[in-house]
């Protein structure tokens, strides 16, 4: 299997690599409100349970994200800081943040947040590309040296504009973990942005709806985007 992937990578010529990078950049553009830091509201619906948080993207560093819960009341004030492959959580009554393991990031609300912030162009390489009708099916593998939750992704995009349609996320073992159906887009500030997607847990078939709204160009000061900085945010 490893030999096959190596051959596939070398067979993918330079021109195709450039086209692939451009395609993934275009895929990511549907989730980037601004090239700089920005923020938005994130709503996670799991059956009758609804969680709401404000998500802040650090200026000039998309891998650094701070989320602050607003609802439900039991979680209000909780902070989740994601810096590359490192994740920290801080509850209202805690003095110091605790680290969230990579395994914990594969499940529940943390998983949804990790997928929301994922940048395909920064983390993956295209190793195969096929076309079925008006859909391009891309097989992605994590770039060398990238420690990410899902080392393999099967991504389906529209051939006309690279708008994401569906994605399947696989663990390092090859087990299918999550299936994402990208369901709704909206034009905001002259940009077409993803505003709703449905996440299916492939292991237990549980479904979650994620809605993104209230996009704005403001974000937090850079000093808050750290393990110590998140403690200072009130």
C-alpha positions as CSV (number, residue, x, y, z in Angstrom):
1,X,0.0,0.0,0.0
2,X,2.8,2.4,0.9
3,X,4.6,1.6,-2.3
4,X,1.4,2.3,-4.3
5,X,1.1,5.7,-2.6
6,X,4.7,6.6,-3.3
7,X,4.3,5.7,-7.0
8,X,1.0,7.7,-7.1
9,X,2.8,10.8,-5.7
10,X,5.6,10.7,-8.3
11,X,3.2,10.0,-11.1
12,X,1.3,13.2,-10.2
13,X,3.2,15.6,-12.4
14,X,4.2,19.2,-11.5
15,X,1.4,20.8,-13.6
16,X,-1.2,18.6,-11.9
17,X,0.3,19.4,-8.5
18,X,-0.1,23.1,-9.2
19,X,-3.6,22.6,-10.4
20,X,-4.3,20.5,-7.3
21,X,-3.0,23.2,-4.9
22,X,-5.1,25.8,-6.7
23,X,-8.2,23.6,-6.4
24,X,-7.7,23.1,-2.6
25,X,-7.1,26.8,-2.1
26,X,-10.4,27.4,-3.9
27,X,-12.1,24.8,-1.7
28,X,-10.8,26.6,1.4
29,X,-12.0,30.0,0.1
30,X,-15.6,29.0,0.9
31,X,-14.7,29.0,4.6
32,X,-12.5,32.1,4.7
33,X,-14.4,35.3,5.4
34,X,-11.1,37.3,5.3
35,X,-7.5,36.7,4.5
36,X,-6.7,38.2,7.9
37,X,-8.2,37.4,11.3
38,X,-12.0,37.2,11.6
39,X,-14.7,35.8,13.8
40,X,-18.1,34.2,13.5
41,X,-20.8,32.4,15.5
42,X,-20.8,28.6,15.5
43,X,-24.0,26.7,16.3
44,X,-23.8,22.9,16.9
45,X,-27.2,21.1,16.9
46,X,-27.2,17.5,18.2
47,X,-30.8,16.3,18.5
48,X,-32.4,18.6,21.1
49,X,-29.1,19.8,22.3
50,X,-27.7,23.1,21.0
51,X,-24.3,24.6,21.7
52,X,-23.3,28.1,20.6
53,X,-19.9,29.7,20.6
54,X,-18.0,32.6,19.2
55,X,-15.0,31.5,17.1
56,X,-12.0,33.8,16.7
57,X,-9.3,33.3,14.0
58,X,-5.9,34.8,14.8
59,X,-4.8,37.6,12.5
60,X,-2.4,36.1,9.9
61,X,-2.4,32.6,11.5
62,X,-5.4,30.4,10.5
63,X,-4.0,27.5,12.6
64,X,-4.6,29.5,15.8
65,X,-8.2,29.5,16.9
66,X,-10.0,30.5,20.2
67,X,-13.6,29.6,20.8
68,X,-15.8,30.8,23.6
69,X,-19.1,29.1,24.5
70,X,-22.2,31.2,24.9
71,X,-24.8,28.4,25.3
72,X,-26.0,26.2,26.9
73,X,-25.7,27.9,30.3
74,X,-23.8,25.0,31.7
75,X,-21.0,25.6,29.2
76,X,-21.1,29.4,28.9
77,X,-17.7,30.8,29.4
78,X,-15.8,27.7,28.4
79,X,-12.8,28.3,26.1
80,X,-11.2,26.0,23.6
81,X,-7.8,27.1,22.2
82,X,-6.5,25.3,19.1
83,X,-2.9,26.0,18.1
84,X,-1.8,23.8,15.2
85,X,-2.1,20.3,16.6
86,X,-2.3,21.4,20.3
87,X,-5.6,21.8,22.0
88,X,-6.5,23.4,25.4
89,X,-9.7,23.7,27.3
90,X,-10.5,26.2,30.1
91,X,-13.7,26.1,32.1
92,X,-14.9,29.0,34.3
93,X,-14.0,27.4,37.6
94,X,-10.6,26.1,36.4
95,X,-7.4,28.0,37.3
96,X,-5.4,26.6,34.4
97,X,-6.3,25.1,31.0
98,X,-6.1,21.3,30.5
99,X,-4.8,19.8,27.3
100,X,-7.2,17.9,25.1
101,X,-5.6,14.8,23.5
102,X,-5.6,14.1,19.8
103,X,-7.9,11.1,20.5
104,X,-10.4,13.3,22.2
105,X,-10.4,15.6,19.2
106,X,-11.8,12.8,17.1
107,X,-15.1,12.8,19.0
108,X,-18.0,15.1,19.9
109,X,-18.0,18.9,19.9
110,X,-14.2,19.1,19.7
111,X,-14.2,17.1,16.5
112,X,-16.8,19.4,14.9
113,X,-14.6,22.4,15.8
114,X,-11.5,20.7,14.5
115,X,-13.2,20.0,11.1
116,X,-14.6,23.5,10.9
117,X,-11.1,25.1,11.1
118,X,-9.4,22.6,8.8
119,X,-7.5,24.1,5.9
120,X,-7.2,21.5,3.1
121,X,-4.5,23.4,1.2
122,X,-2.3,23.8,4.2
123,X,-2.6,20.2,5.4
124,X,-3.1,17.8,2.5
125,X,-1.7,16.7,-0.8
126,X,-3.9,15.3,-3.6
127,X,-2.8,11.8,-4.6
128,X,-5.6,11.0,-7.0
129,X,-8.4,12.8,-8.9
130,X,-11.4,11.3,-10.7
131,X,-14.4,12.9,-12.3
132,X,-17.9,11.6,-12.1
133,X,-20.5,13.7,-14.0
134,X,-20.0,17.2,-12.6
135,X,-18.2,16.1,-9.4
136,X,-14.4,15.8,-8.9
137,X,-13.4,13.2,-6.3
138,X,-10.1,13.9,-4.6
139,X,-8.1,11.5,-2.5
140,X,-6.0,13.5,0.0
141,X,-3.2,12.5,2.2
142,X,-1.6,14.5,5.0
143,X,1.5,16.5,4.0
144,X,4.7,15.1,5.3
145,X,5.3,16.3,8.9
146,X,1.7,17.3,9.5
147,X,0.3,15.9,12.6
148,X,-3.5,16.1,12.0
149,X,-6.5,14.2,13.3
150,X,-7.4,12.8,9.9
151,X,-4.5,11.7,7.8
152,X,-6.7,10.7,4.8
153,X,-9.7,12.4,3.3
154,X,-11.9,11.7,0.3
155,X,-13.2,15.0,-0.8
156,X,-15.9,15.6,-3.4
157,X,-16.2,19.1,-5.1
158,X,-18.2,20.6,-7.9
159,X,-16.1,20.6,-11.1
160,X,-17.3,24.0,-12.1
161,X,-16.2,26.0,-9.1
162,X,-14.6,23.5,-6.6
163,X,-17.4,24.1,-4.1
164,X,-17.3,21.2,-1.5
165,X,-20.1,18.7,-1.7
166,X,-19.0,15.9,0.6
167,X,-16.0,14.8,2.6
168,X,-15.0,11.5,4.3
169,X,-12.4,11.7,7.1
170,X,-10.3,8.6,8.0
171,X,-8.2,7.9,11.1
172,X,-4.6,6.7,10.9
173,X,-5.9,3.1,11.1
174,X,-7.9,3.6,7.9
175,X,-11.2,3.6,9.8
176,X,-13.8,6.0,8.4
177,X,-14.6,8.4,11.2
178,X,-16.7,11.3,9.9
179,X,-18.7,12.1,6.9
180,X,-19.5,15.7,6.1
181,X,-22.3,16.9,3.8
182,X,-21.8,20.5,2.8
183,X,-25.4,21.7,2.5
184,X,-25.8,25.5,2.4
185,X,-23.8,28.5,1.0
186,X,-24.6,32.2,1.2
187,X,-23.1,35.3,-0.3
188,X,-21.7,37.5,2.5
189,X,-19.7,40.7,1.7
190,X,-19.5,39.6,-1.9
191,X,-18.0,36.2,-0.9
192,X,-19.7,32.8,-1.2
193,X,-19.3,31.2,2.2
194,X,-20.3,27.8,3.6
195,X,-22.9,28.5,6.3
196,X,-24.3,25.0,7.0
197,X,-23.0,21.4,7.0
198,X,-24.1,18.1,8.4
199,X,-21.6,15.8,10.1
200,X,-22.3,12.1,10.5
201,X,-20.3,9.9,12.9
202,X,-19.5,6.9,10.8
203,X,-19.1,4.7,13.9
204,X,-22.4,5.2,15.6
205,X,-24.4,7.1,12.8
206,X,-25.1,10.0,15.1
207,X,-25.7,13.3,13.1
208,X,-24.9,16.9,14.0
209,X,-25.8,20.1,12.2
210,X,-23.3,22.9,12.2
211,X,-24.5,26.5,11.3
212,X,-22.1,29.4,10.8
213,X,-23.3,33.0,11.0
214,X,-22.5,36.5,12.0
215,X,-19.2,36.7,10.2
216,X,-17.2,39.8,11.0
217,X,-13.8,41.2,10.3
218,X,-13.0,41.8,14.0
219,X,-11.0,39.2,16.0
220,X,-9.3,39.1,19.4
221,X,-5.9,40.7,20.1
222,X,-3.0,38.3,19.4
223,X,-2.1,38.2,23.1
224,X,-5.2,36.0,23.8
225,X,-4.1,33.3,21.4
226,X,-2.0,31.2,23.8
227,X,-2.3,28.8,26.8
228,X,-1.7,31.7,29.2
229,X,-3.5,34.3,27.1
230,X,-6.8,32.5,27.0
231,X,-6.9,32.8,30.8
232,X,-6.8,36.6,30.6
233,X,-9.9,36.8,28.3
234,X,-13.0,37.7,30.3
